[in-house]
């Protein structure tokens, strides 16, 4: 039996930001450890993993399903602008977390040099 936790909208935004950030940093660094263990260049692979994880960080942050997009569509055609703004903010915060994680990975790997 699953329990649903009710969150305030602000805490949902912060949570989605940090979920996307964690997926980017955690997935890339753990993937780099795996690359090291099989003899591939870890820093190069960490950067490649980060590039490949970008969309998955967004998917994980907004719930892993299309509920956000379904809610957006329902609100758009139903005329409920409050829900549209909430969904856009949720996607925006998840994108910010993903981009922050990608930037941190680029700093760690010195990819920008």
KELO-634896 format. One line per 3 residues: for each residue x, y, z of C-alpha. Coordinates in steps of 0.05 Angstrom, whole numbers. Each point is the difference from the previous one (the first is absolute). Layout:
# KELO-634896
X:Y:Z; ...
//
This chain:
# KELO-634896
0:0:0; 30:67:-21; -9:62:42
-6:65:-37; 35:59:32; -32:68:-10
52:53:-12; -8:75:-7; 13:26:-69
64:36:21; 29:-64:31; -18:-38:-64
39:51:-41; 61:-7:45; -6:-76:0
-3:-4:-76; 61:46:-6; 42:-44:46
-25:-66:-29; 24:23:-69; 66:25:30
10:-66:36; -14:-43:-61; 50:40:-41
56:0:52; -12:-69:29; -12:-36:-65
60:31:-34; 49:-11:57; -23:-72:13
4:-13:-75; 71:28:1; 19:-51:54
-28:-54:-44; 39:26:-60; 64:0:42
-12:-72:21; -6:-23:-73; 61:40:-22
-32:59:-36; 20:72:13; -43:21:59
-2:75:-10; -19:-6:-74; -53:-51:17
-28:43:57; -11:56:-49; -33:-47:-50
-44:-29:55; -21:70:21; -20:17:-71
-40:-64:-6; -34:8:68; -28:70:-13
-69:-22:-24; -4:-55:52; 14:50:56
-60:40:-24; -44:-62:-4; 20:-22:70
-11:69:29; -70:10:-28; -23:-68:24
23:-49:-52; -66:-1:-37; -39:45:-46
-45:24:57; 30:69:-4; -13:6:-74
-70:-30:7; -15:50:56; 27:56:-44
-45:-21:-58; -61:-8:45; 12:69:30
13:32:-67; -65:-24:-31; -38:9:64
21:73:6; 32:-8:69; 61:46:-6
22:-11:72; 17:-74:-14; 34:19:-66
47:47:36; 14:-52:54; 19:-53:-52
44:48:-38; 35:19:65; 9:-73:17
33:-15:-67; 41:64:6; 27:-19:68
16:-71:-23; 37:29:-60; 38:46:46
22:-58:43; 21:-39:-61; 40:58:-27
33:13:67; 21:-73:5; 27:2:-71
40:62:15; 29:-31:63; 20:-62:-39
33:44:-52; 38:36:56; 22:-66:31
24:-29:-66; 29:65:-25; -39:-10:-65
-5:75:-12; 76:8:-5
//
